[in-house]
Amino acid sequence: MPALTVGLTGGIGSGKSAVLDELIGLGAVGIDADAVARDVVVPGTPGFDAVVGAFGSDVVASGGGLDRRGLAAIVFADAGERARLEAITHPLIQAETERRIAAAAPDAIVVNAVPLLAEAGLAARYDVVVAVQASLAERVARIVASRGMSDADARARIAVQASDEQRAAIAWWVVVNDGTREELRAGVGRLWAVLLARRDARRDAH
């Protein structure tokens, strides 16, 4: 029987990465979709060659890797260019994610952190979906502090993503991350206990 798969999602500034870190600390196998997206386009990979072939040598940074900021400026300004990039990277990301899930032990709980899980309609790929939520004010404060964005830019980034209500609608469990790290750890501990029970019940049913 394959591992229990958990799709973990949450908007920018919600603390999704902190929840993933806590779950890994408890024993989960963690996969970060953003990290996978970077891995599939490092120099020497077919993904890198395809992106450079599509967008030209201007998207190669002086160090030899992709100029991620320059590429982002191109694709965020033009939906057609974004679709062109996604047509290259999304199949590679999916294949690498599936490879990592398949490599996990049968009794593992694999948690895949996917920022745009709701927007991309990916909920059905997972046994369980967990959404991380935090108040708007808390999210804005975190984004401004960690990413150096202005208050207005942070709110604009939040506005183009799915709402908390949309994420909750596809979630089996919601983690509220408005408090301290200790409070988050306690909440994630409750989630982990439920995930272990879900895994064991599924195993016993087979």
Buried (B, 14 or more C-beta within 10 A) or exposed (E): EEBBBBBBBBBBBBBBBBBBBBBBEBEBBBBBBEEBBBBBBEEEBEBBEBBBEEBEEEBBEEEEBBBEEEBBEBBEEEEEBBEBBEEBBBEBBBEBBEEBBEEBEEEBBBBBBBBEBBBBEBBEBBBBBBBBBBBEEBBBBBBBEEEEBEEEBBBEBBEEBBEBEBBBEBBBBBBBBBEEEEEBBEBBEEBBEBBBEBBEEEEEEE
